[in-house]
Amino acid sequence: MRRTRKEMRYWVLPALVMALTIASDQAAKAWIWRTLGPVEGTSRPLLGSWLSFTLVKNDGVAFGMFRNIPAFFTITSVLISIGAIYVYRFYLPKSRPWVQISVGLIVGGAVGNVIDRLRYSFVVDYVHISWFPGVFNLADSAITVGVIMLAAYLMRTGETSLRRTPTDDALLSELLNQDQWSHQRDQP
């Protein structure tokens, strides 16, 4: 029971970050839909022509690439979310808050977009920066920030559970040191 409680504490922060990300993303998209929807391309300037809210119904992936196959991206997003949770559970240093926040952002952003795909068959994008090549949303930003945070942490510290265990090293060493051909030399 003690190990279960210890293990569970590593899931509290990622779950909170994920829930906050999903709630914020869905609230922002609901507001955008009420304010600008349902006509795609409707826009509201925020900082002159530099930043605006522009409604885009994205049934592809980032920047509208690979359109008209939304079911594929729904399944892919679900699998990526499951994969991120799996990697966190078995390979990442779960005791690090930075890693916990990163995973919460990545999974929360992915789930936020999956909710849109299941609800509308497209993702509601709305942040339009004039010099940026596409329109995106809070979930996309959460995924991007989470991936950058996690990559920066792992590059800076070099800390990861992906290192081989001593048992793996001993087995590998034993296999490499075996003289596989000795039995063949002894045969006539």
Protein Blocks (a to p, Z undefined) as FASTA:
>chain_A
ZZmmmmmmmmmmmmmmmmmmmmmmmmmmmmmmmmmmmbehiacdfbljlbccdddddfbd
ehhiaihilklmmmmmmmmmmmmmmmmmmmpcfklmklmmmmmmmmmmmmmmmmmmmmno
pacdfbdcfklcbdcdfklmmmmmmmmmmmmmmmmnopafkbccfklmmmmmmmmmpcfk
lmmmmpZZ
